[in-house]
Amino acid sequence: MEIKFWGVRGSIPTPLNSQDIKLKIRKSLLLARDVDTSTEEKLDYFLNQLPFSVYGTFGGNTPCVSVQDDHDNIIILDMGSGARGLGYDLKQRYPNGKALYIFLSHTHWDHIQGIPFFLPIYDKNFTLIFHSPKLDIEERLIAQQEEKFFPAQFHHTFSKKMIKHIKENDELEINKDLFISSYKLMHPGDSFAYKITSNNKSVIYATDAEFYQLNEEFMNKMHQFWFNAEAIIFDAQYTMQEYISKINWGHSTNTMAVDIAVHCKIKKLILFHHEPIYTDEFIETTVRKSKEYLNILYPDYPLEILGAYEGLAINI
């Protein structure tokens, strides 16, 4: 399976502004003061050594992740503003259309606001199959594109659409080697995690969730769903310091993510749903501190920790 990230921010899109770019340029020039960049080769070498937060960006689009299996089935996890870029990609790769399996964690705006700007929804050759445990999911999707909010109504767009309700913990078979199940999370209005399994390997998408009750009973209940996954995409919107003032807001921290990943014997942790006020440098520092936390508390556990950024592709 290939997992690709199209939007990784939480709550609201946060594109870089001119001041952000100026600060990146300034830091680059400061780091270059004592470096020989007199040739293109030396300049390229210098640029390649810069921290990611200086030469790149984690991105400002809200959540959208695609998962493509070995049989060319495409799963889409949430459709925040990152869905716009995914839509362009799918239109280019599949000019004759394709069936797309869309799983929504919930319908807070940052997780569905990309649907009206998702090009395949306007193409009659595409079939969009929406999945959710929410019984009124179709009503919610229609409401976002009512005429008073958006000029193109949901069912007036040209793509074929199917709405499927799924039950928590039920395993949905997409084909003989692709299965998806859901797990209810703690979040205002409810949110659902999804586990995608193919070739006996699983990836878990668990955004918009709060995990302040990390007691033995709670952790044991999670085991059947989470245990031994290859990778988990985890809501780590806050640091622990900020979380203290935002308990019951429905989001988790980077250290909670590490604790759960280790407890459930997960191999790769991708920190996701970044707080919109956090800079690239701050997120990069949070990823580093997460690794330090792992090394201090669980020095013998081989967990790989990444910060999700737009364009990141992972094969499992």
ZAKEMAR-543110 format. One record per residue (C-alpha): chain; residue number from 1; z, y, x negated. Coordinates in steps of 0.2 Angstrom, whole numbers, plus 5000, padded with zeros to 4 digits. Layout:
% residues N
<lummi chaine="A" num="NUM" z="Z" y="Y" x="X"/>
...
This chain:
% residues 316
<lummi chaine="A" num="1" z="5000" y="5000" x="5000"/>
<lummi chaine="A" num="2" z="4997" y="5018" x="4995"/>
<lummi chaine="A" num="3" z="5009" y="5031" x="5000"/>
<lummi chaine="A" num="4" z="5003" y="5049" x="5000"/>
<lummi chaine="A" num="5" z="5012" y="5065" x="5003"/>
<lummi chaine="A" num="6" z="5004" y="5079" x="5012"/>
<lummi chaine="A" num="7" z="5019" y="5089" x="5018"/>
<lummi chaine="A" num="8" z="5037" y="5088" x="5011"/>
<lummi chaine="A" num="9" z="5047" y="5103" x="5017"/>
<lummi chaine="A" num="10" z="5059" y="5103" x="5031"/>
<lummi chaine="A" num="11" z="5061" y="5115" x="5045"/>
<lummi chaine="A" num="12" z="5047" y="5128" x="5043"/>
<lummi chaine="A" num="13" z="5032" y="5130" x="5031"/>
<lummi chaine="A" num="14" z="5036" y="5139" x="5016"/>
<lummi chaine="A" num="15" z="5020" y="5144" x="5005"/>
<lummi chaine="A" num="16" z="5022" y="5152" x="4988"/>
<lummi chaine="A" num="17" z="5021" y="5171" x="4988"/>
<lummi chaine="A" num="18" z="5015" y="5183" x="4975"/>
<lummi chaine="A" num="19" z="5032" y="5185" x="4968"/>
<lummi chaine="A" num="20" z="5034" y="5166" x="4966"/>
<lummi chaine="A" num="21" z="5018" y="5165" x="4956"/>
<lummi chaine="A" num="22" z="5022" y="5180" x="4945"/>
<lummi chaine="A" num="23" z="5039" y="5171" x="4941"/>
<lummi chaine="A" num="24" z="5030" y="5155" x="4936"/>
<lummi chaine="A" num="25" z="5018" y="5165" x="4925"/>
<lummi chaine="A" num="26" z="5032" y="5175" x="4917"/>
<lummi chaine="A" num="27" z="5041" y="5159" x="4913"/>
<lummi chaine="A" num="28" z="5025" y="5151" x="4905"/>
<lummi chaine="A" num="29" z="5023" y="5166" x="4894"/>
<lummi chaine="A" num="30" z="5041" y="5166" x="4888"/>
<lummi chaine="A" num="31" z="5040" y="5147" x="4884"/>
<lummi chaine="A" num="32" z="5023" y="5151" x="4875"/>
<lummi chaine="A" num="33" z="5031" y="5164" x="4863"/>
<lummi chaine="A" num="34" z="5033" y="5153" x="4848"/>
<lummi chaine="A" num="35" z="5019" y="5141" x="4852"/>
<lummi chaine="A" num="36" z="5002" y="5140" x="4844"/>
<lummi chaine="A" num="37" z="4989" y="5142" x="4858"/>
<lummi chaine="A" num="38" z="4975" y="5148" x="4848"/>
<lummi chaine="A" num="39" z="4963" y="5134" x="4853"/>
<lummi chaine="A" num="40" z="4959" y="5127" x="4870"/>
<lummi chaine="A" num="41" z="4965" y="5110" x="4864"/>
<lummi chaine="A" num="42" z="4982" y="5118" x="4859"/>
<lummi chaine="A" num="43" z="4983" y="5128" x="4875"/>
<lummi chaine="A" num="44" z="4980" y="5112" x="4886"/>
<lummi chaine="A" num="45" z="4993" y="5103" x="4876"/>
<lummi chaine="A" num="46" z="5006" y="5117" x="4879"/>
<lummi chaine="A" num="47" z="5002" y="5117" x="4897"/>
<lummi chaine="A" num="48" z="5004" y="5098" x="4899"/>
<lummi chaine="A" num="49" z="5022" y="5100" x="4892"/>
<lummi chaine="A" num="50" z="5028" y="5113" x="4904"/>
<lummi chaine="A" num="51" z="5040" y="5108" x="4917"/>
<lummi chaine="A" num="52" z="5033" y="5103" x="4934"/>
<lummi chaine="A" num="53" z="5042" y="5118" x="4942"/>
<lummi chaine="A" num="54" z="5032" y="5130" x="4931"/>
<lummi chaine="A" num="55" z="5014" y="5123" x="4931"/>
<lummi chaine="A" num="56" z="5015" y="5115" x="4949"/>
<lummi chaine="A" num="57" z="5024" y="5116" x="4965"/>
<lummi chaine="A" num="58" z="5032" y="5104" x="4977"/>
<lummi chaine="A" num="59" z="5023" y="5112" x="4991"/>
<lummi chaine="A" num="60" z="5027" y="5122" x="5007"/>
<lummi chaine="A" num="61" z="5020" y="5111" x="5021"/>
<lummi chaine="A" num="62" z="5031" y="5102" x="5033"/>
<lummi chaine="A" num="63" z="5032" y="5083" x="5034"/>
<lummi chaine="A" num="64" z="5017" y="5072" x="5034"/>
<lummi chaine="A" num="65" z="5015" y="5056" x="5025"/>
<lummi chaine="A" num="66" z="5000" y="5043" x="5025"/>
<lummi chaine="A" num="67" z="5002" y="5025" x="5021"/>
<lummi chaine="A" num="68" z="4986" y="5015" x="5018"/>
<lummi chaine="A" num="69" z="4986" y="4996" x="5017"/>
<lummi chaine="A" num="70" z="4975" y="4984" x="5007"/>
<lummi chaine="A" num="71" z="4964" y="4982" x="5023"/>
<lummi chaine="A" num="72" z="4961" y="5000" x="5026"/>
<lummi chaine="A" num="73" z="4973" y="5002" x="5040"/>
<lummi chaine="A" num="74" z="4980" y="5020" x="5040"/>
<lummi chaine="A" num="75" z="4998" y="5024" x="5046"/>
<lummi chaine="A" num="76" z="5003" y="5042" x="5048"/>
<lummi chaine="A" num="77" z="5021" y="5047" x="5048"/>
<lummi chaine="A" num="78" z="5024" y="5063" x="5056"/>
<lummi chaine="A" num="79" z="5012" y="5077" x="5059"/>
<lummi chaine="A" num="80" z="5019" y="5093" x="5052"/>
<lummi chaine="A" num="81" z="5008" y="5107" x="5044"/>
<lummi chaine="A" num="82" z="5004" y="5094" x="5030"/>
<lummi chaine="A" num="83" z="4993" y="5085" x="5043"/>
<lummi chaine="A" num="84" z="4980" y="5099" x="5041"/>
<lummi chaine="A" num="85" z="4976" y="5093" x="5024"/>
<lummi chaine="A" num="86" z="4976" y="5075" x="5029"/>
<lummi chaine="A" num="87" z="4964" y="5079" x="5043"/>
<lummi chaine="A" num="88" z="4951" y="5086" x="5031"/>
<lummi chaine="A" num="89" z="4953" y="5071" x="5019"/>
<lummi chaine="A" num="90" z="4951" y="5059" x="5033"/>
<lummi chaine="A" num="91" z="4935" y="5068" x="5040"/>
<lummi chaine="A" num="92" z="4927" y="5067" x="5023"/>
<lummi chaine="A" num="93" z="4931" y="5049" x="5020"/>
<lummi chaine="A" num="94" z="4927" y="5042" x="5037"/>
<lummi chaine="A" num="95" z="4913" y="5053" x="5044"/>
<lummi chaine="A" num="96" z="4910" y="5040" x="5057"/>
<lummi chaine="A" num="97" z="4928" y="5040" x="5063"/>
<lummi chaine="A" num="98" z="4942" y="5028" x="5062"/>
<lummi chaine="A" num="99" z="4958" y="5022" x="5072"/>
<lummi chaine="A" num="100" z="4974" y="5031" x="5065"/>
<lummi chaine="A" num="101" z="4991" y="5024" x="5069"/>
<lummi chaine="A" num="102" z="5003" y="5039" x="5071"/>
<lummi chaine="A" num="103" z="5022" y="5036" x="5071"/>
<lummi chaine="A" num="104" z="5033" y="5051" x="5075"/>
<lummi chaine="A" num="105" z="5051" y="5052" x="5069"/>
<lummi chaine="A" num="106" z="5055" y="5065" x="5083"/>
<lummi chaine="A" num="107" z="5047" y="5080" x="5090"/>
<lummi chaine="A" num="108" z="5056" y="5095" x="5082"/>
<lummi chaine="A" num="109" z="5042" y="5107" x="5079"/>
<lummi chaine="A" num="110" z="5041" y="5105" x="5060"/>
<lummi chaine="A" num="111" z="5036" y="5087" x="5063"/>
<lummi chaine="A" num="112" z="5022" y="5090" x="5076"/>
<lummi chaine="A" num="113" z="5015" y="5107" x="5073"/>
<lummi chaine="A" num="114" z="5001" y="5101" x="5063"/>
<lummi chaine="A" num="115" z="4993" y="5091" x="5077"/>
<lummi chaine="A" num="116" z="4983" y="5105" x="5084"/>
<lummi chaine="A" num="117" z="4975" y="5108" x="5067"/>
<lummi chaine="A" num="118" z="4972" y="5090" x="5063"/>
<lummi chaine="A" num="119" z="4953" y="5089" x="5063"/>
<lummi chaine="A" num="120" z="4951" y="5071" x="5069"/>
<lummi chaine="A" num="121" z="4959" y="5076" x="5085"/>
<lummi chaine="A" num="122" z="4943" y="5085" x="5089"/>
<lummi chaine="A" num="123" z="4931" y="5071" x="5084"/>
<lummi chaine="A" num="124" z="4926" y="5058" x="5098"/>
<lummi chaine="A" num="125" z="4924" y="5045" x="5084"/>
<lummi chaine="A" num="126" z="4942" y="5045" x="5080"/>
<lummi chaine="A" num="127" z="4955" y="5036" x="5090"/>
<lummi chaine="A" num="128" z="4973" y="5042" x="5088"/>
<lummi chaine="A" num="129" z="4987" y="5030" x="5093"/>
<lummi chaine="A" num="130" z="5003" y="5039" x="5095"/>
<lummi chaine="A" num="131" z="5019" y="5028" x="5093"/>
<lummi chaine="A" num="132" z="5037" y="5034" x="5098"/>
<lummi chaine="A" num="133" z="5053" y="5026" x="5105"/>
<lummi chaine="A" num="134" z="5054" y="5042" x="5116"/>
<lummi chaine="A" num="135" z="5048" y="5038" x="5134"/>
<lummi chaine="A" num="136" z="5042" y="5056" x="5137"/>
<lummi chaine="A" num="137" z="5032" y="5057" x="5121"/>
<lummi chaine="A" num="138" z="5016" y="5061" x="5129"/>
<lummi chaine="A" num="139" z="5024" y="5075" x="5139"/>
<lummi chaine="A" num="140" z="5030" y="5083" x="5123"/>
<lummi chaine="A" num="141" z="5014" y="5082" x="5114"/>
<lummi chaine="A" num="142" z="5005" y="5090" x="5129"/>
<lummi chaine="A" num="143" z="5018" y="5104" x="5130"/>
<lummi chaine="A" num="144" z="5015" y="5110" x="5112"/>
<lummi chaine="A" num="145" z="4997" y="5113" x="5117"/>
<lummi chaine="A" num="146" z="4999" y="5121" x="5134"/>
<lummi chaine="A" num="147" z="4987" y="5136" x="5136"/>
<lummi chaine="A" num="148" z="5001" y="5149" x="5134"/>
<lummi chaine="A" num="149" z="5004" y="5142" x="5116"/>
<lummi chaine="A" num="150" z="4987" y="5136" x="5110"/>
<lummi chaine="A" num="151" z="4969" y="5137" x="5116"/>
<lummi chaine="A" num="152" z="4965" y="5119" x="5115"/>
<lummi chaine="A" num="153" z="4975" y="5108" x="5126"/>
<lummi chaine="A" num="154" z="4980" y="5090" x="5120"/>
<lummi chaine="A" num="155" z="4969" y="5080" x="5132"/>
<lummi chaine="A" num="156" z="4955" y="5092" x="5131"/>
<lummi chaine="A" num="157" z="4951" y="5088" x="5113"/>
<lummi chaine="A" num="158" z="4937" y="5075" x="5110"/>
<lummi chaine="A" num="159" z="4946" y="5061" x="5101"/>
<lummi chaine="A" num="160" z="4952" y="5045" x="5110"/>
<lummi chaine="A" num="161" z="4970" y="5045" x="5112"/>
<lummi chaine="A" num="162" z="4983" y="5031" x="5116"/>
<lummi chaine="A" num="163" z="5002" y="5033" x="5118"/>
<lummi chaine="A" num="164" z="5013" y="5018" x="5114"/>
<lummi chaine="A" num="165" z="5031" y="5017" x="5117"/>
<lummi chaine="A" num="166" z="5041" y="5006" x="5105"/>
<lummi chaine="A" num="167" z="5058" y="4999" x="5106"/>
<lummi chaine="A" num="168" z="5071" y="5001" x="5092"/>
<lummi chaine="A" num="169" z="5072" y="4986" x="5080"/>
<lummi chaine="A" num="170" z="5056" y="4978" x="5088"/>
<lummi chaine="A" num="171" z="5043" y="4974" x="5075"/>
<lummi chaine="A" num="172" z="5026" y="4980" x="5080"/>
<lummi chaine="A" num="173" z="5011" y="4970" x="5072"/>
<lummi chaine="A" num="174" z="4996" y="4981" x="5068"/>
<lummi chaine="A" num="175" z="4987" y="4966" x="5060"/>
<lummi chaine="A" num="176" z="4992" y="4949" x="5053"/>
<lummi chaine="A" num="177" z="4999" y="4957" x="5037"/>
<lummi chaine="A" num="178" z="5005" y="4974" x="5043"/>
<lummi chaine="A" num="179" z="5021" y="4977" x="5053"/>
<lummi chaine="A" num="180" z="5031" y="4992" x="5058"/>
<lummi chaine="A" num="181" z="5049" y="4993" x="5065"/>
<lummi chaine="A" num="182" z="5060" y="5007" x="5070"/>
<lummi chaine="A" num="183" z="5079" y="5012" x="5067"/>
<lummi chaine="A" num="184" z="5088" y="5025" x="5076"/>
<lummi chaine="A" num="185" z="5095" y="5039" x="5065"/>
<lummi chaine="A" num="186" z="5109" y="5052" x="5067"/>
<lummi chaine="A" num="187" z="5101" y="5069" x="5071"/>
<lummi chaine="A" num="188" z="5102" y="5081" x="5086"/>
<lummi chaine="A" num="189" z="5090" y="5075" x="5099"/>
<lummi chaine="A" num="190" z="5088" y="5058" x="5090"/>
<lummi chaine="A" num="191" z="5076" y="5054" x="5076"/>
<lummi chaine="A" num="192" z="5069" y="5037" x="5071"/>
<lummi chaine="A" num="193" z="5066" y="5029" x="5054"/>
<lummi chaine="A" num="194" z="5051" y="5017" x="5051"/>
<lummi chaine="A" num="195" z="5049" y="5002" x="5040"/>
<lummi chaine="A" num="196" z="5031" y="4998" x="5035"/>
<lummi chaine="A" num="197" z="5029" y="4980" x="5028"/>
<lummi chaine="A" num="198" z="5013" y="4973" x="5020"/>
<lummi chaine="A" num="199" z="5011" y="4959" x="5008"/>
<lummi chaine="A" num="200" z="5030" y="4956" x="5010"/>
<lummi chaine="A" num="201" z="5034" y="4973" x="5003"/>
<lummi chaine="A" num="202" z="5042" y="4987" x="5013"/>
<lummi chaine="A" num="203" z="5043" y="5006" x="5012"/>
<lummi chaine="A" num="204" z="5055" y="5015" x="5023"/>
<lummi chaine="A" num="205" z="5053" y="5033" x="5030"/>
<lummi chaine="A" num="206" z="5070" y="5040" x="5035"/>
<lummi chaine="A" num="207" z="5069" y="5059" x="5037"/>
<lummi chaine="A" num="208" z="5080" y="5070" x="5048"/>
<lummi chaine="A" num="209" z="5095" y="5060" x="5047"/>
<lummi chaine="A" num="210" z="5114" y="5063" x="5043"/>
<lummi chaine="A" num="211" z="5124" y="5050" x="5034"/>
<lummi chaine="A" num="212" z="5142" y="5057" x="5033"/>
<lummi chaine="A" num="213" z="5150" y="5040" x="5039"/>
<lummi chaine="A" num="214" z="5146" y="5030" x="5024"/>
<lummi chaine="A" num="215" z="5160" y="5017" x="5027"/>
<lummi chaine="A" num="216" z="5158" y="4998" x="5025"/>
<lummi chaine="A" num="217" z="5154" y="4995" x="5044"/>
<lummi chaine="A" num="218" z="5141" y="5008" x="5045"/>
<lummi chaine="A" num="219" z="5132" y="5003" x="5029"/>
<lummi chaine="A" num="220" z="5133" y="4984" x="5034"/>
<lummi chaine="A" num="221" z="5124" y="4988" x="5050"/>
<lummi chaine="A" num="222" z="5110" y="4996" x="5040"/>
<lummi chaine="A" num="223" z="5107" y="4982" x="5029"/>
<lummi chaine="A" num="224" z="5095" y="4971" x="5040"/>
<lummi chaine="A" num="225" z="5083" y="4986" x="5041"/>
<lummi chaine="A" num="226" z="5085" y="4994" x="5024"/>
<lummi chaine="A" num="227" z="5089" y="4980" x="5012"/>
<lummi chaine="A" num="228" z="5078" y="4977" x="4997"/>
<lummi chaine="A" num="229" z="5064" y="4989" x="5001"/>
<lummi chaine="A" num="230" z="5052" y="4994" x="4988"/>
<lummi chaine="A" num="231" z="5054" y="5012" x="4992"/>
<lummi chaine="A" num="232" z="5063" y="5024" x="5003"/>
<lummi chaine="A" num="233" z="5057" y="5042" x="5008"/>
<lummi chaine="A" num="234" z="5074" y="5050" x="5012"/>
<lummi chaine="A" num="235" z="5080" y="5066" x="5020"/>
<lummi chaine="A" num="236" z="5089" y="5075" x="5006"/>
<lummi chaine="A" num="237" z="5087" y="5093" x="5012"/>
<lummi chaine="A" num="238" z="5104" y="5099" x="5005"/>
<lummi chaine="A" num="239" z="5115" y="5098" x="4990"/>
<lummi chaine="A" num="240" z="5132" y="5092" x="4993"/>
<lummi chaine="A" num="241" z="5139" y="5110" x="4991"/>
<lummi chaine="A" num="242" z="5128" y="5117" x="5004"/>
<lummi chaine="A" num="243" z="5130" y="5102" x="5016"/>
<lummi chaine="A" num="244" z="5149" y="5106" x="5017"/>
<lummi chaine="A" num="245" z="5145" y="5121" x="5028"/>
<lummi chaine="A" num="246" z="5131" y="5112" x="5038"/>
<lummi chaine="A" num="247" z="5139" y="5096" x="5044"/>
<lummi chaine="A" num="248" z="5132" y="5090" x="5061"/>
<lummi chaine="A" num="249" z="5115" y="5099" x="5057"/>
<lummi chaine="A" num="250" z="5107" y="5082" x="5056"/>
<lummi chaine="A" num="251" z="5102" y="5082" x="5037"/>
<lummi chaine="A" num="252" z="5108" y="5073" x="5022"/>
<lummi chaine="A" num="253" z="5110" y="5076" x="5003"/>
<lummi chaine="A" num="254" z="5103" y="5070" x="4987"/>
<lummi chaine="A" num="255" z="5119" y="5061" x="4983"/>
<lummi chaine="A" num="256" z="5120" y="5052" x="4999"/>
<lummi chaine="A" num="257" z="5102" y="5046" x="4996"/>
<lummi chaine="A" num="258" z="5107" y="5039" x="4979"/>
<lummi chaine="A" num="259" z="5122" y="5030" x="4987"/>
<lummi chaine="A" num="260" z="5112" y="5022" x="5001"/>
<lummi chaine="A" num="261" z="5098" y="5017" x="4990"/>
<lummi chaine="A" num="262" z="5109" y="5008" x="4978"/>
<lummi chaine="A" num="263" z="5120" y="5000" x="4992"/>
<lummi chaine="A" num="264" z="5104" y="4993" x="5000"/>
<lummi chaine="A" num="265" z="5096" y="4987" x="4983"/>
<lummi chaine="A" num="266" z="5081" y="4999" x="4985"/>
<lummi chaine="A" num="267" z="5069" y="5001" x="4970"/>
<lummi chaine="A" num="268" z="5062" y="5018" x="4972"/>
<lummi chaine="A" num="269" z="5070" y="5033" x="4980"/>
<lummi chaine="A" num="270" z="5059" y="5048" x="4985"/>
<lummi chaine="A" num="271" z="5069" y="5064" x="4990"/>
<lummi chaine="A" num="272" z="5060" y="5072" x="5004"/>
<lummi chaine="A" num="273" z="5062" y="5086" x="5018"/>
<lummi chaine="A" num="274" z="5066" y="5099" x="5005"/>
<lummi chaine="A" num="275" z="5076" y="5114" x="5011"/>
<lummi chaine="A" num="276" z="5064" y="5129" x="5014"/>
<lummi chaine="A" num="277" z="5074" y="5142" x="5004"/>
<lummi chaine="A" num="278" z="5074" y="5130" x="4988"/>
<lummi chaine="A" num="279" z="5063" y="5135" x="4974"/>
<lummi chaine="A" num="280" z="5052" y="5123" x="4964"/>
<lummi chaine="A" num="281" z="5065" y="5125" x="4950"/>
<lummi chaine="A" num="282" z="5079" y="5122" x="4961"/>
<lummi chaine="A" num="283" z="5072" y="5106" x="4968"/>
<lummi chaine="A" num="284" z="5067" y="5100" x="4951"/>
<lummi chaine="A" num="285" z="5085" y="5103" x="4945"/>
<lummi chaine="A" num="286" z="5091" y="5093" x="4961"/>
<lummi chaine="A" num="287" z="5081" y="5078" x="4956"/>
<lummi chaine="A" num="288" z="5088" y="5079" x="4938"/>
<lummi chaine="A" num="289" z="5106" y="5080" x="4945"/>
<lummi chaine="A" num="290" z="5102" y="5065" x="4956"/>
<lummi chaine="A" num="291" z="5097" y="5055" x="4941"/>
<lummi chaine="A" num="292" z="5113" y="5060" x="4932"/>
<lummi chaine="A" num="293" z="5123" y="5055" x="4947"/>
<lummi chaine="A" num="294" z="5115" y="5038" x="4947"/>
<lummi chaine="A" num="295" z="5119" y="5036" x="4929"/>
<lummi chaine="A" num="296" z="5137" y="5041" x="4931"/>
<lummi chaine="A" num="297" z="5141" y="5031" x="4946"/>
<lummi chaine="A" num="298" z="5129" y="5016" x="4945"/>
<lummi chaine="A" num="299" z="5124" y="5015" x="4926"/>
<lummi chaine="A" num="300" z="5117" y="4997" x="4928"/>
<lummi chaine="A" num="301" z="5106" y="5000" x="4943"/>
<lummi chaine="A" num="302" z="5088" y="5003" x="4939"/>
<lummi chaine="A" num="303" z="5084" y="5015" x="4953"/>
<lummi chaine="A" num="304" z="5068" y="5026" x="4951"/>
<lummi chaine="A" num="305" z="5071" y="5043" x="4958"/>
<lummi chaine="A" num="306" z="5057" y="5055" x="4962"/>
<lummi chaine="A" num="307" z="5055" y="5072" x="4971"/>
<lummi chaine="A" num="308" z="5042" y="5071" x="4984"/>
<lummi chaine="A" num="309" z="5028" y="5084" x="4982"/>
<lummi chaine="A" num="310" z="5011" y="5087" x="4990"/>
<lummi chaine="A" num="311" z="4998" y="5076" x="4982"/>
<lummi chaine="A" num="312" z="5010" y="5063" x="4976"/>
<lummi chaine="A" num="313" z="5003" y="5046" x="4978"/>
<lummi chaine="A" num="314" z="5013" y="5030" x="4975"/>
<lummi chaine="A" num="315" z="5006" y="5012" x="4975"/>
<lummi chaine="A" num="316" z="5018" y="4998" x="4980"/>
